[in-house]
Amino acid sequence: MSAAHPAAGGPETGQAKADQEAKLPNQEQRATWLELFFDLVFVTALAQLARRFTDDTTLRGFSIFALMFVSVWWAWVGNTLFAGRYGNEGRPYRWGTALQLLSVGGLALGVLGDLKDVGGFFSVLFAVNRFVLVGMYAAQIKDAPSPELARAQFRTFGLSALIWLGSAWLPLGWQQVAWGCAVGVDAVASMVSRRVQAQNLPHPEHLPERVGLLTIISLGAIITEIVGGAGNQKLTLIGQLPAGLSLLITLVLFKLYFDEARDLPVLLAHRDGRVGTLLLWLYTHLPLTLALTALGVGIGHGIANQGPEADQHERVIVALSLTTIFLNLAALRLVTQHALGKLRMDLSIWALLLGGAAMLGLMFVPLGTLPYQAATLAVCGLALLAVWRDPARQFLSRTEEAVAEETHADESAADDGSSGHSSNQGRSAQATTPET
């Protein structure tokens, strides 16, 4: 009878090994079905937020919409960064994401209605979301290669969760101040703990993939608003032409974002250890995603309603949203150049800045929905044409491919070295283990 070897292990040993391998930075990591399901819940949350803004397009309504949007976006970022740092196959992530999925579903219910009725509910549900994230990081303190980061995040999100929970019993107004403070705690902590974060950067392929999926969700929210607004008009060519132009605008925005070397800042941040570059790239997507959601509200409002007042509302919301989008796309290009050490104003940046300025000018031109949509499409189309013809865009694309190949080559070398080390260990163990 032979003695049982520890390496043979049972199901628990196999699961522990899988959990450990999921944390290795040189392992390939793609979005799982659970992550896609988690993102799908955010489709509902963003749709509910857009509906809230549609019901109240005043400055106060936008402020509440923006505060709730930032909070929901931050819930998504917390889950995404954890998966990028520790893998998306381990038990802490799977169980934690399932619980966070339920909390985000509850948040979607709490974004509508008067704040005096839903504010406490929203606070408690978000506190639950934060406490779950605290538990996920607590599970990494013992097993993670860099426990210092897990401890730092445990303390940060724990404080944030307590602020969210306490805000449920605050009066209206102070409650929203507490929300902003809780989000600020998370944001400031991530900016001042760069040394700790450098020990475990998010996966260079997984993070851009997840961010791209959320951007697609935001673009999909625009389509939803377009279809909803078009349903209030007659099914004729003229009646549906504004919707058709709006769909083309959405397609142009898709091309402006996804035809860029958008993975390059993350790849360079990993290669050079630049935590600030990675965080700047990530946080630039917050106003971008918010502006895309607000753009859908403005376009849908303009298509669904007619009259001078409705046209003015459309012009203001669409112009400010698109200006913000153009500015953030330009900022993403600058982040990429900064990561390369070649910060300069190229053709794409000038085109995006001029596009934003043109949209601000159109805000004051008294145009109806159809001519305004045509003018907006012209501005977006010209910006896309300039970006496409920009030699810097092609250079950045080639650079992204080169850096990605370099990263994959390093990963393969690391895998080969790890396999060789494991093989040597196996042969050594086989030679020294006596047979019984």
DAFENCOR-V155086 format. One record per residue. N is the residue number from 1. PHI is phi in whole degrees, 0 to 359 (* if undefined). NEAR is the number of other ideal C-beta (glycine too) atoms within 12 Angstrom. Layout:
BEGIN
((N | PHI | NEAR) (N | PHI | NEAR))
END
This chain:
BEGIN
((1 | * | 5) (2 | 268 | 9) (3 | 285 | 11) (4 | 289 | 12) (5 | 270 | 17) (6 | 301 | 12) (7 | 290 | 16) (8 | 292 | 14) (9 | 56 | 14) (10 | 252 | 13) (11 | 301 | 10) (12 | 293 | 11) (13 | 297 | 16) (14 | 297 | 14) (15 | 292 | 18) (16 | 298 | 18) (17 | 296 | 21) (18 | 296 | 22) (19 | 298 | 27) (20 | 292 | 22) (21 | 295 | 22) (22 | 294 | 34) (23 | 270 | 33) (24 | 290 | 25) (25 | 292 | 31) (26 | 269 | 26) (27 | 271 | 27) (28 | 293 | 22) (29 | 220 | 32) (30 | 236 | 22) (31 | 297 | 31) (32 | 268 | 23) (33 | 298 | 14) (34 | 295 | 25) (35 | 295 | 34) (36 | 295 | 22) (37 | 295 | 23) (38 | 300 | 39) (39 | 296 | 35) (40 | 298 | 25) (41 | 296 | 33) (42 | 290 | 42) (43 | 302 | 30) (44 | 295 | 28) (45 | 298 | 43) (46 | 294 | 43) (47 | 296 | 33) (48 | 292 | 33) (49 | 295 | 44) (50 | 298 | 48) (51 | 296 | 29) (52 | 297 | 37) (53 | 293 | 40) (54 | 298 | 34) (55 | 287 | 20) (56 | 213 | 23) (57 | 267 | 32) (58 | 285 | 16) (59 | 297 | 14) (60 | 295 | 16) (61 | 298 | 25) (62 | 293 | 30) (63 | 299 | 22) (64 | 293 | 34) (65 | 302 | 35) (66 | 294 | 33) (67 | 296 | 36) (68 | 293 | 42) (69 | 297 | 39) (70 | 301 | 31) (71 | 297 | 45) (72 | 295 | 47) (73 | 300 | 39) (74 | 293 | 41) (75 | 297 | 47) (76 | 294 | 42) (77 | 296 | 34) (78 | 302 | 43) (79 | 292 | 45) (80 | 293 | 37) (81 | 293 | 37) (82 | 298 | 45) (83 | 298 | 39) (84 | 292 | 38) (85 | 274 | 40) (86 | 241 | 45) (87 | 93 | 37) (88 | 247 | 39) (89 | 244 | 30) (90 | 286 | 33) (91 | 296 | 26) (92 | 302 | 36) (93 | 290 | 40) (94 | 297 | 30) (95 | 291 | 18) (96 | 295 | 35) (97 | 294 | 40) (98 | 300 | 22) (99 | 289 | 27) (100 | 294 | 44) (101 | 301 | 32) (102 | 293 | 21) (103 | 293 | 39) (104 | 292 | 41) (105 | 300 | 27) (106 | 293 | 28) (107 | 300 | 39) (108 | 299 | 33) (109 | 285 | 22) (110 | 266 | 33) (111 | 268 | 40) (112 | 256 | 28) (113 | 97 | 20) (114 | 291 | 18) (115 | 298 | 31) (116 | 293 | 16) (117 | 263 | 14) (118 | 248 | 27) (119 | 299 | 34) (120 | 296 | 27) (121 | 298 | 27) (122 | 298 | 44) (123 | 297 | 38) (124 | 295 | 26) (125 | 295 | 36) (126 | 289 | 49) (127 | 299 | 36) (128 | 300 | 30) (129 | 301 | 45) (130 | 292 | 44) (131 | 296 | 29) (132 | 297 | 33) (133 | 296 | 43) (134 | 301 | 36) (135 | 296 | 28) (136 | 296 | 38) (137 | 288 | 39) (138 | 299 | 24) (139 | 292 | 27) (140 | 265 | 36) (141 | 298 | 23) (142 | 275 | 13) (143 | 259 | 21) (144 | 289 | 33) (145 | 298 | 19) (146 | 236 | 25) (147 | 294 | 21) (148 | 298 | 21) (149 | 295 | 32) (150 | 299 | 35) (151 | 295 | 22) (152 | 297 | 30) (153 | 291 | 40) (154 | 302 | 30) (155 | 291 | 23) (156 | 296 | 35) (157 | 290 | 41) (158 | 295 | 29) (159 | 297 | 26) (160 | 300 | 40) (161 | 297 | 35) (162 | 294 | 23) (163 | 295 | 32) (164 | 299 | 43) (165 | 294 | 28) (166 | 294 | 24) (167 | 293 | 36) (168 | 296 | 28) (169 | 254 | 17) (170 | 273 | 23) (171 | 291 | 15) (172 | 302 | 21) (173 | 99 | 18) (174 | 294 | 19) (175 | 299 | 32) (176 | 290 | 29) (177 | 298 | 19) (178 | 296 | 32) (179 | 301 | 40) (180 | 297 | 27) (181 | 295 | 24) (182 | 296 | 40) (183 | 295 | 37) (184 | 297 | 22) (185 | 301 | 28) (186 | 298 | 41) (187 | 293 | 25) (188 | 295 | 19) (189 | 299 | 27) (190 | 290 | 31) (191 | 277 | 21) (192 | 265 | 17) (193 | 252 | 27) (194 | 295 | 23) (195 | 299 | 16) (196 | 290 | 26) (197 | 294 | 32) (198 | 296 | 23) (199 | 289 | 22) (200 | 208 | 33) (201 | 287 | 34) (202 | 299 | 38) (203 | 302 | 39) (204 | 292 | 35) (205 | 256 | 28) (206 | 292 | 35) (207 | 297 | 39) (208 | 299 | 39) (209 | 296 | 30) (210 | 294 | 36) (211 | 296 | 39) (212 | 297 | 27) (213 | 297 | 30) (214 | 293 | 41) (215 | 296 | 40) (216 | 297 | 28) (217 | 300 | 35) (218 | 295 | 46) (219 | 295 | 37) (220 | 295 | 30) (221 | 296 | 40) (222 | 295 | 43) (223 | 300 | 32) (224 | 299 | 32) (225 | 293 | 43) (226 | 297 | 39) (227 | 296 | 25) (228 | 297 | 27) (229 | 291 | 34) (230 | 294 | 29) (231 | 294 | 17) (232 | 270 | 23) (233 | 246 | 27) (234 | 291 | 14) (235 | 278 | 12) (236 | 236 | 12) (237 | 299 | 12) (238 | 291 | 15) (239 | 294 | 20) (240 | 259 | 24) (241 | 297 | 24) (242 | 302 | 42) (243 | 295 | 35) (244 | 297 | 25) (245 | 296 | 32) (246 | 293 | 44) (247 | 296 | 29) (248 | 294 | 26) (249 | 300 | 44) (250 | 297 | 37) (251 | 296 | 23) (252 | 297 | 35) (253 | 296 | 46) (254 | 302 | 26) (255 | 293 | 22) (256 | 299 | 40) (257 | 275 | 37) (258 | 274 | 25) (259 | 272 | 23) (260 | 267 | 40) (261 | 277 | 36) (262 | 283 | 32) (263 | 278 | 34) (264 | 301 | 40) (265 | 301 | 42) (266 | 290 | 41) (267 | 298 | 38) (268 | 292 | 37) (269 | 299 | 36) (270 | 290 | 36) (271 | 295 | 27) (272 | 257 | 24) (273 | 70 | 18) (274 | 264 | 26) (275 | 293 | 31) (276 | 300 | 26) (277 | 298 | 34) (278 | 296 | 42) (279 | 294 | 32) (280 | 297 | 27) (281 | 299 | 40) (282 | 294 | 39) (283 | 287 | 31) (284 | 295 | 32) (285 | 284 | 40) (286 | 295 | 33) (287 | 296 | 29) (288 | 296 | 40) (289 | 294 | 45) (290 | 298 | 39) (291 | 294 | 42) (292 | 297 | 45) (293 | 294 | 50) (294 | 294 | 42) (295 | 300 | 45) (296 | 301 | 46) (297 | 297 | 45) (298 | 296 | 47) (299 | 294 | 49) (300 | 298 | 43) (301 | 296 | 39) (302 | 291 | 47) (303 | 290 | 40) (304 | 284 | 30) (305 | 242 | 25) (306 | 232 | 21) (307 | 118 | 14) (308 | 301 | 15) (309 | 293 | 15) (310 | 295 | 25) (311 | 295 | 31) (312 | 294 | 25) (313 | 302 | 34) (314 | 298 | 46) (315 | 300 | 35) (316 | 294 | 31) (317 | 293 | 39) (318 | 294 | 48) (319 | 296 | 37) (320 | 293 | 30) (321 | 293 | 47) (322 | 293 | 48) (323 | 299 | 37) (324 | 297 | 33) (325 | 298 | 46) (326 | 299 | 44) (327 | 296 | 28) (328 | 287 | 37) (329 | 296 | 43) (330 | 294 | 34) (331 | 295 | 30) (332 | 297 | 41) (333 | 295 | 41) (334 | 293 | 30) (335 | 298 | 35) (336 | 297 | 43) (337 | 294 | 30) (338 | 298 | 25) (339 | 296 | 35) (340 | 275 | 29) (341 | 78 | 13) (342 | 231 | 18) (343 | 283 | 17) (344 | 203 | 17) (345 | 271 | 18) (346 | 269 | 28) (347 | 299 | 24) (348 | 297 | 39) (349 | 296 | 33) (350 | 298 | 23) (351 | 296 | 32) (352 | 291 | 41) (353 | 294 | 27) (354 | 293 | 25) (355 | 298 | 40) (356 | 297 | 31) (357 | 295 | 21) (358 | 296 | 27) (359 | 293 | 39) (360 | 297 | 24) (361 | 294 | 19) (362 | 295 | 31) (363 | 298 | 29) (364 | 260 | 14) (365 | 267 | 20) (366 | 285 | 16) (367 | 255 | 24) (368 | 281 | 24) (369 | 299 | 41) (370 | 296 | 26) (371 | 294 | 21) (372 | 292 | 37) (373 | 295 | 38) (374 | 296 | 22) (375 | 295 | 31) (376 | 296 | 44) (377 | 297 | 33) (378 | 297 | 22) (379 | 297 | 38) (380 | 295 | 42) (381 | 295 | 25) (382 | 295 | 24) (383 | 297 | 40) (384 | 296 | 32) (385 | 298 | 21) (386 | 294 | 28) (387 | 294 | 40) (388 | 298 | 22) (389 | 273 | 16) (390 | 283 | 27) (391 | 299 | 15) (392 | 296 | 31) (393 | 297 | 33) (394 | 293 | 20) (395 | 297 | 24) (396 | 294 | 35) (397 | 296 | 25) (398 | 295 | 16) (399 | 296 | 28) (400 | 299 | 31) (401 | 298 | 18) (402 | 294 | 20) (403 | 293 | 30) (404 | 296 | 25) (405 | 296 | 16) (406 | 296 | 21) (407 | 295 | 29) (408 | 294 | 20) (409 | 295 | 16) (410 | 296 | 20) (411 | 296 | 26) (412 | 296 | 17) (413 | 296 | 15) (414 | 294 | 18) (415 | 296 | 20) (416 | 296 | 15) (417 | 295 | 15) (418 | 293 | 20) (419 | 295 | 15) (420 | 296 | 14) (421 | 295 | 14) (422 | 295 | 17) (423 | 296 | 14) (424 | 297 | 14) (425 | 297 | 16) (426 | 295 | 16) (427 | 294 | 13) (428 | 295 | 12) (429 | 295 | 16) (430 | 293 | 14) (431 | 286 | 11) (432 | 263 | 11) (433 | 273 | 18) (434 | 285 | 10) (435 | 276 | 10) (436 | 236 | 8))
END
